[in-house]
Amino acid sequence: MLEIFFTALLIFVAVLIGWFSVYAVYKLYSGQR
């Protein structure tokens, strides 16, 4: 049960970091124009 929790937490953190990096790059790109 604990392994499932840690796996879900790891996937959530990975998705959060990926979304944040895409959002930061998008804001930086749109701010230059």
FINUFI-176421 format. One record per atom (N, C-alpha, C, O, CB): x, y, z. Coordinates in steps of 0.001 Angstrom, whole numbers, padded with zeros to 6 digits, always signed. Glycine has a CB too. Layout:
BEGIN
XYZ
...
This chain:
BEGIN
+000841-001202+000000
+000000+000000+000000
+000876+001253+000000
+000563+002246-000658
-000951+000005+001228
+001975+001190+000747
+002854+002358+000838
+003555+002613-000495
+003815+003760-000857
+003897+002165+001958
+003856+001540-001220
+004524+001700-002521
+003616+002432-003506
+004080+003261-004289
+004931+000325-003097
+002330+002123-003465
+001376+002789-004360
+001310+004276-004039
+001224+005107-004944
-000031+002150-004242
+001349+004613-002750
+001293+006013-002339
+002519+006761-002828
+002404+007864-003362
+001177+006126-000817
+003703+006162-002646
+004930+006832-003075
+005002+006939-004596
+005516+007925-005125
+006156+006084-002545
+004495+005940-005296
+004483+005991-006760
+003558+007102-007252
+003900+007834-008180
+004044+004635-007346
+002400+007224-006635
+001461+008280-007016
+002047+009647-006690
+001881+010597-007455
+000106+008093-006300
+002732+009745-005555
+003339+011013-005159
+004446+011395-006134
+004582+012564-006496
+003894+010926-003725
+005237+010410-006560
+006326+010664-007502
+005778+011125-008847
+006309+012059-009448
+007188+009406-007683
+004726+010481-009317
+004105+010867-010589
+003514+012267-010486
+003613+013056-011425
+003012+009854-010995
+002898+012578-009344
+002300+013900-009150
+003367+014982-009167
+003183+016030-009786
+001519+013951-007832
+004482+014731-008488
+005578+015713-008447
+006183+015885-009838
+006509+017003-010236
+006673+015275-007435
+006337+014780-010583
+006916+014856-011925
+006009+015671-012852
+006492+016494-013630
+007138+013435-012501
+004706+015442-012769
+003757+016195-013600
+003754+017668-013203
+003666+018548-014060
+002333+015606-013474
+003850+017931-011906
+003835+019310-011423
+005068+020064-011908
+004967+021209-012348
+003761+019342-009890
+006236+019419-011825
+007475+020062-012275
+007437+020274-013790
+007858+021320-014283
+008711+019211-011879
+006935+019282-014525
+006853+019407-015976
+005910+020528-016387
+006218+021294-017299
+006398+018094-016594
+004756+020630-015717
+003793+021693-016035
+004367+023056-015688
+004176+024021-016428
+002468+021471-015281
+005073+023138-014561
+005645+024419-014139
+006733+024875-015104
+006829+026061-015416
+006214+024311-012718
+007559+023931-015582
+008627+024297-016518
+008032+024759-017850
+008516+025727-018437
+009587+023102-016744
+007002+024087-018327
+006343+024489-019573
+005689+025857-019404
+005740+026691-020309
+005288+023438-020000
+005076+026086-018245
+004424+027372-017976
+005454+028497-017898
+005222+029595-018402
+003615+027304-016667
+006598+028215-017259
+007647+029237-017125
+008232+029584-018489
+008461+030756-018786
+008766+028750-016175
+008474+028570-019319
+009015+028814-020658
+007999+029585-021502
+008375+030464-022278
+009391+027477-021349
+006719+029260-021352
+005679+029957-022112
+005591+031427-021704
+005469+032304-022559
+004320+029273-021910
+005653+031693-020407
+005589+033074-019930
+006825+033851-020373
+006727+035022-020741
+005457+033112-018395
+007982+033203-020340
+009219+033864-020746
+009184+034167-022245
+009613+035235-022681
+010448+032987-020397
+008668+033215-023029
+008607+033404-024477
+007593+034481-024850
+007843+035292-025741
+008252+032086-025170
+006460+034486-024173
+005429+035478-024502
+005829+036859-023984
+005345+037866-024500
+004064+035060-023908
+006688+036927-022990
+007101+038207-022433
+008136+038903-023296
+008309+040118-023197
+007646+038014-021046
+008829+038147-024145
+009874+038740-024979
+009281+039462-026182
+009898+040388-026709
+010853+037665-025448
+008092+039052-026624
+007518+039634-027831
+006875+040983-027577
+006347+041599-028503
+006505+038699-028420
